[in-house]
Amino acid sequence: MAKQRIDHDRLFKELLSTFFEDFLLLFFPDVYEHIDVHHLSFLSEELFTDVTAGEKHRVDLLVETKVKGEDGLVIVHVEHQSYKQRTFPERMFLYFSRLFQKHRRRILPIAIFSYDERHDEPSSLMIQFPFLMVLDFRFLTVELHKLPWREYIRRDNPVAAALLSKMGYNESEKVEVKKEFLRMLVRLELDEAKQRLLFGFFETYLWLSEAEEIQLRNEVSQMETKEAKQVMELIISYEQRGIEKGIQQGVKQGIEQGLKQGIKQGMKKGIEQGRQKGIEEGKIDIAKKMLAKGYDVDTIHELTGLPAEKIEQLKK
């Protein structure tokens, strides 16, 4: 089966538009100090056509705001880049010039590089002669893979929590990175929608195997009692959402099978039989996965509703 393509730009746009102030505060505190965060509005996407290359490019994030103590509006342009591109500074300048042509305002350009390699990205574009500097275009940058993740785990910042998944950790540190992410999520005490956004972003980029998930649970259980309980509740709540999603998929598949059976056996009876079969199969599939992750029979029974005897049979 083909690997599902990740829409990196959409994920980053959703994260940064939800937590824009936190983004500035985390990476550009000097900018944050000068920006009037009480005046923020997100502009519609801009679509530019590169006539020479024959390509269309969409600007990732445009934020209209003010500089403190000034009346005029300014625009912050944030561009996310998930792959290396030799001509990226040129692209940033083209975006800048076209945005300026349209809005006629001061524009602050920022680039975020998220690919999984260490690379020294330029942050300027210069055009000059021996006798004249024609252009000295500069933009702010964040190179995530260069950032030491341990330096960000004590910052109660939702953007830092999500972006731990793209910082400079190695394979042997994955479990520890996720554990620290969960601890940050507990401390942040966000509403469910924002918490779900961060959790979904993080797990898109940092995925643990079943063995690593078991190691994570073991390490969490050794933490201080109150914190361990909160983190474990967080893990279980998201796994339960996965269970519910799995059951819903089972119901859907069951109904589809029931519709086919219903043509021959009677529509209503076929749908109901398919629905019940789908729910049961969905619960069994989830129970097997939970057993593989080390859950005990009582917990699985509580979360899936399967009889304890049935779960014991699945262990064999």
N, C-alpha and C positions, 0 to 999 in steps of 0.2 A: 504494500500500500504506500502511495506517495506521501512524503512528509508534508504536513500542513504548513503552509507559508505563514510566517508571522508578520503581521502588519505593524512593523516597528514604529513608524511615524504616528499612527493612530494611538498606540499605547503611550508614547511619550507626550503627545499632545493632550491626551486625557489626563495624565498625571500632572503635567505642568500647568494646565489651565485650572485644575482643581486646587493646586497648591502653589500658585505662582509666587505669592509673598514668601513662602517657605523656601522656594527655589532660590530667589534672590538673596535671602538672608543667609542661606547655606553656602553658596558659592561666590556671591558678589556683595558682601556686606557694605562696601563703599557705595555701590549703586543703591542698595536698599535704604541707606541713610538719606539719600537725596531724592528718592522717588516718593511721591505722595500716594501711598498705598490705599488711601481712602477714595482715590479717583482711579479706578481701573475698569476698563471695558475691553472686551475681546472683539476684534474686527473680523469680518468675514474673510474666508480664505481667498488668497490671490493666486490666480493661475497664469503663468507666464509661458510663452512659446519661444523656444530657442530656435530661431529661423535657420541659423547656420547648421546646427546639429540635427534639426528636424525633430526635437523632443519637446515635451511639455513638462513643466515643473510647477509644483504647488508649494507655496510658502507654508511652513508648518504652523507658526503661531505669531500673531500680531496683537500686541496689547497697547491700547491707547491710555496714556496717563499724563501726569504733570510732574514737573520738578518743583520741589517745595519752594514756596516764596515767589513762584513765577505764574503768570496767567496763561501763557501759551502751552499748547498741547505738544507732547512728544510721543513717539512710537518706539516700543521695544520689539524687535524682531528676533525670535528664537528659532534657529534652524537645527534640526536633528540629522545627524549623518551616521548611518549604520555600516558603511563600507568605505574603504579608502578610495579617494578620487583625486588625481593629480591636479585637476583644474578647479578644485573646490573653492579656493580664494577668489577665483574669477567669478564663479557662480554667486558667491556672497556679494561681490561688488555689483553684479548685474541686478540681483534682487534689490540691493540698496538703491541703486540709481533709478530703477523703475518705481520703487515705492516712493522715493523722493519726488519723482516726476508727477506721480498721482496725488500725493498728500501734501507736498511742499512743507514738510515739518522736519525737525531734527529726528534722526533715527538712530537708536542704539542697537547694533547687530551683535548677536550672541550665537555661537555654534557649540553644539554638544556632540562629541564623538563617542560612539558606544560600541564600536567593533572590538573583537576579542584579541587584539594584538597591541603591542606597545609600538607606538610610532610617534615621531615628533611632528605634529601638525603645525603648519605655518598659520600665523594669525594676522597676516597682512598681505597686501598686494601693492607692489610699487612699480611705477612706470616712470623712467627717468632717462635723461641724456647727460652727457658729461657737463653740459652747461645749464641744465634745468631739471628740477624735480617736478614732473607733471602731476603725478598722483602718489599719495601715501595713504592708502586705505587700510584701516585697522579694525579688528573686531575681537570681542572677548571670546574665550574658549574654555571648555571643560572637557578634558580627556579622561573618561571614566576609568578605563583600564589601568591608568597610571596611579589612581588614588588608592592609598592603603586603607582598606576597609575598617581595620581596627580603630582608626582615628575618628571614625564617624559613629560608632555604636553608643557613645555617651551623649550624643546630641539628640534631644527629643524633637526631631524634625521628621515629618512624614516622608519628605523627598529623600532624605538620607536613608531611611528605612527601606524604601522601595529600591533605591539604586545600589544598595549593598550587593544586589544580585548581578550587577554589571561592573563592579570594582575589581581590583587586582588581587583576587584570592586564587589559591591553587586547588586542585582536585581534593587533596587530603583535608582541606579546610571547609568543604561544603556544608557538612553537618553543623559545624560550629557557626558558620555564617547564618544558616537558617535559624539556629537556636537564638542567636543575638537579634535577628530580625523579629522573632516572636516576642522576645523580651521588650523590644522597642514598641511593638504594636500594643502590648499590654500597658506600658507606661503612657502611651499617647492618649488612650481612652477616647478614641474617635467614634463617631456614629457608625452604624452598621454599613451604610453605603460607602463611606470613605475607607473603612477598614477592608471591605470587600475589594475595592479598587486596588489598594496597596497589596493585598494578598494575591490577587490575580496577576498583577504586574510582576511581583517577585517570583511567583511560581512559573511564569512563562519563561524566565531566563535561568532560574536555578531549580533544577528538578532532582529529587533524591530517589535512588533505587529503594526497593522494599527493605533491603538489608540496612541501608543508611537511615531509613525512617525508623527502624527498630532501634538503631544506635541513638538516634535523636531522642526517642522516648525514654531510653535508659538514662541518657545524660540529663534530661529534664527532671526525671524522678530524683536525681541526686542534688538538685538545687534546693535553696532555702524553701521551707515548707509552703509558705503563703504564695511565693512567686511560682513555685513548681505547680501548684494547684491552678493558678490563673493561666499559665502557659498551656498546661494540659487541657484545660477547658477550651482554650482557643483551638488547639489541635483537633480535639474531638468535635467541636462545633463545625469546623470546616470539613472534616471527614463525614460528618452526618449529612451536610449539604450534598456531598458527593454521593452518599447513599441514596438520599431522596431523589437526586437527579438520575441515578442508576435505576431506581424503581420506576420513575416516570418514563424513562426510555423503555423499560420492560413492558410497562402498560401500553405504550404506543405500539411497540412491536406486537404485543399480544392482540391489540385491537385490529391491527393490520392482518394478522393471521386469522383472527376471528371473522373479519369481513370476507376473506376468501372461503373459510369454512361455512360462513353463513349463507353463501349462495346455494350450497348443497343441503345444509342441515337446518336452515331457518335463520334469518338474519339476527334476530334478537338473541337467540340462544347461543349462536356462534360467537357473537361479539362478547357476550358475558363470559363464555368459557375462555376465549382468548385473553380477555382482560385479567381474569383470575390466574391463568397460566403465566401471563407476562409478569404480574406482580410477584408470584412465587419464584419464578426463575430469576427475577431481578434481585430479590432478597437473598437467594442462595448464592448468586454470583458475588454479591457484596460480602456475605458472610465468609466465603472462601478467601477473599482478599484480606479481610480483617484477621482471620486466623493466621494467614501468612505473615501479617505484621505483628503478631504476638498478642492480640486482644484475648481476654479471657471470655469464657462461655457466657457468663452473666451479662457482661457489657454488650456482647453481640446480640444476646436475646433482648436486652433493653432497647437497643437502637434499631433492630430489624423486625422484632416481633416474632421471629422464628422460635419454635419450641426448643428447649434446651436439648432434648433428646435428638432432634434433627441436627443440631449444631455438633453434638458429639459424634454423630455418624459422619459428618463432613470431615472431621479430624482424621478419620481412618483412611 
